[in-house]
């Protein structure tokens, strides 16, 4: 890692960073790749079940997922922070949120597709509250519109049906900080829909849906908790420097770290 760090810091985007900030960014890049790899590993294992589930989905459901997800994210961003104390630095309760998500996934998987579509807003609200919990543990002010936007942005990463391995980083580098949260929700919804579609497909398969639904919800929760940790580790650095350059540097470090890695499941 140190050898790559020396190379990466020669780029214009990374050269501006203080060594301590660069080391923090490098750790965030490693966390990002570890979370991506863990989720993709789950999807690879479930590849056949996902394919079977996708084939079972009624005509129009796939297209309708984006609209459903957009409404779900809009609902989640309006209600998820309700009742949360703005206690910056408070330890995150990641395990409790994971258990709650697993329980809802198991129940909806047992009941089938109609229940899954009802469960999706519940799971998304739970994930978003956990994301906010992580943000708070990193010292973020939950009343800050920029923090709220970053919480929503977390849902833009991790689409296992995405063929382009650099798509997440391309979106990551784009400026998401729109004036209105509604505009951010609309942009993020397309990518969150791509991430959530395998979950819907797996839970639509009879018998296996309940067990796999619980496991998938646990995996998704852990994944988005890690993405939140990455984004809110980088946010203080972005506020001290130029955000676009920090994101560009982060992308270059991720690509350098992932260079020896290859593979991943893609649908046939």
Secondary structure, 3 states (H helix, E strand, C coil): CHHHHHHHCCCHHHHCCCHHHHHHHHHHHHHHHHHHHHHHHHHHHCHHHHHHHHHHCCCCHHHHHHHHHHHHHHHHHHHCCCCCCCCCCCCCCHHHHHHHHHHHHHHHHHHCHHHHHHHHHHHHHHHHHHHHHHHHHCCCCCCCHHHHHHHHHHHHCCCCCCCCCCHHHHHHHCCCCCCCHHHHHHHHHHHHHHHHHHHHHHHCCCCHHHHHHHHHHHHHHHHHHHHHHHHHHHHHHHHHCCHHHHHHHHHHHHHHHHCCCCCCCCCC
